[in-house]
C-alpha cells in the first residue's frame, strides 16, 4: 500500500516519527559517558546568522531537549539549506529523538525482550532487502552501516539504556567497546547489503563479548538506523507506530481527540476534535497538559508524556490542564475511538458574493466522500466561488489528493510519479465527468505538504484556480508502508518522487502561490476568526473571490 508520508503540520508536533537526513560518512569518535554524544566534531562558529542558529541549537542539546533541538534545526535548515553543520546537528537530534521515542514505546520494548539474535539478524536482512528492491535511489550501503553504528553510540550515551541493560559495565568499558567498534567501522568497506549485515552481526558479537550486552539490542539499533539513514521520511515503525499510520489512513484512532505540540516543557493543545473525549471534558485549543497520570511534564520528556496519553479503548487517563488564563483543573478522561474529520468549517463566508469555504486537514480514505458532501452543501446554499484551505495540511494518501483534484481539473495529468523501479512510474489523469466548474482559490502555507501539494500543484499548473499564501513545504516523495514478517512492526520507505502536471519537482521546492501573502502564525485551533482581518491570507482570498464573482456577473 502506498501513501504519501503523513508528516505533521509542524515538526514540533508530537505525531512525528523521527527520521533522518543522509549523513556523510565520517570517522566515529569516542564518547564521554553521561554527556551529549559527540558524534559529529564541532566546527568554528562564524558570526553569521547560520552560526547563531547552530549555537542556539547546541543550547538545546546541552539541556538534553532533543525534540526542541530537532524542531529548531528543522527551521534553521529551511532558512539555510546548504549549511552542512546544521544538517549534521539535525541528524544528531533526530537520532536522539528516535531512540528516546522507541525506548519509551512499550510495543518496541516488548518485541526487543522476546526476539532472538537470529530473528533480529533476519529482520535486518529483511529491511535491507526491501531497501534494495523498493527504495527510490540506489542505496549507499556504507551510509546504512554508519547510521546503525551512530544509533548504537547514542543509545550507549543514554543513562536509561545503560541502567536497564549495562548496570554491570563501567564508562571505561563502554568507551573501550566503542573504540574497538569505531576502528572496525572506519576500516571496513561496505559495498552491499551483505557487507552491512556482516558489520551488524559483528557489532552484536562484540557487544556481547565486551559488555555482556544482548546482541539483539545492538542489531535492533542497526535495523532502525539503516532505514532512517535513507531520507527524512523513511523510518522504522514499531507495531504501535504502524497501527497509528493505518489509523491515520482510515481516519480514526483510539485516544483523547487532540492535536498536540511540545512547547515550554508542556503539551500545548493545538486542536480539539469535536465530539471527542477531550471536547466532552471541556478541553479547548490553547490549553496545556502539564501532568499525565501523576507525572509532571517537568519530570518526564514531552515525548514520554504524549505516549502516556495513549491507551486501549475505554481506559482512563488522568491529566492536569493549564488554561490560557493560568487556571488548573484535574480531569479523568476515558479514551475512545475518535473519527478524525478531514473536512472542517464548511460554510458560506460571504453571503452577498456567495463565497464558499472549507478546510482540508488531511487526505485519507474518506476525504473524497467528505469533499463531495461539502460541495453539495455549499451548492445548496448558493455558492458562486470556493476557497479550499490546505494550510497546515500534512498530506496523507496520494490517491485521495488525486480524487479531490479530479473534482476541479477536467483533463490532463494531475500528478506523475517516478521511481527507480518502472512500476513506480505512473501518471494520474483527470476525468471530465463530475468536474465542478466553480471559480476556485486554494490557500497554502509553509506547512502545506505532501498530498496537499499534489492538489495545490495540479490547480496551479492547470490554471484552474488561484493559489494564495506562502510557498509550500516541498515534500515531494511517495512512501510505501511495508510490514515486517518477524514482528508486527514495519518500515516506511520512499519509493518514488512526484511531479506536478507541468513536470515541476515538488521535492525541496514546493508550490509557489500566484498571490504571495505572508502571515504570522495562525491562531491556535482550526476555527475561523471572527474578524477576517486577523487572517490576512484568508482576507486576501476573499477579496480575490469577490472580484472574480463581480467580473462574472
Buried (B, 14 or more C-beta within 10 A) or exposed (E): EBBBBBBBBBBBBBBBBBBBBBBEBEEBBEBEBEEBBBBBEEEEEEEEEBBEBBEEBBEBBEEBBBBBBBBBBBBBBEEBEEBEBBBBBBBBBBBBBBBBBBBBBEBBBBBBEEBEBEBBBBBBBBBBEBBEEBBBEEBBBBBBBBBBBBBBBBBBBBEEBBEEBBEEBEBEBBBBBBBBBBEBBEEBEBEEBEBBBBBBBBBBEBBBEBBEBBBBBBBBBBBBBBBBBBBBBBBBBBBBBBBBBBBBBEBBBBBBBBBBBBBEBBBBBBBBBEEBBBBBBEBBBBBBBBBBEEEEBEEBBBBBBBBBBBBEEEEEBEBBBBBEEEEEEEBEBBBBBBBBBBBBBBBBBBEEBBBBBBBBBBBBBBBBEBBBEBBEBBBEEEBBBBBBBBBBBBBBBBBBBBBBBBBBBBEBBBBBBBBBEEEBEBEBBBEEEEBBEBBBBBBBBBBBBBBBBBBBBBBBBBEBBBBBBBBBBBBBBBBBBBBBEBBBBBBBBBBBBBBBBEEBBBBEBBBBBBBEBEBEEBEBBBEBEEEBEBBBBBBBBBEBBBEBBEEEE
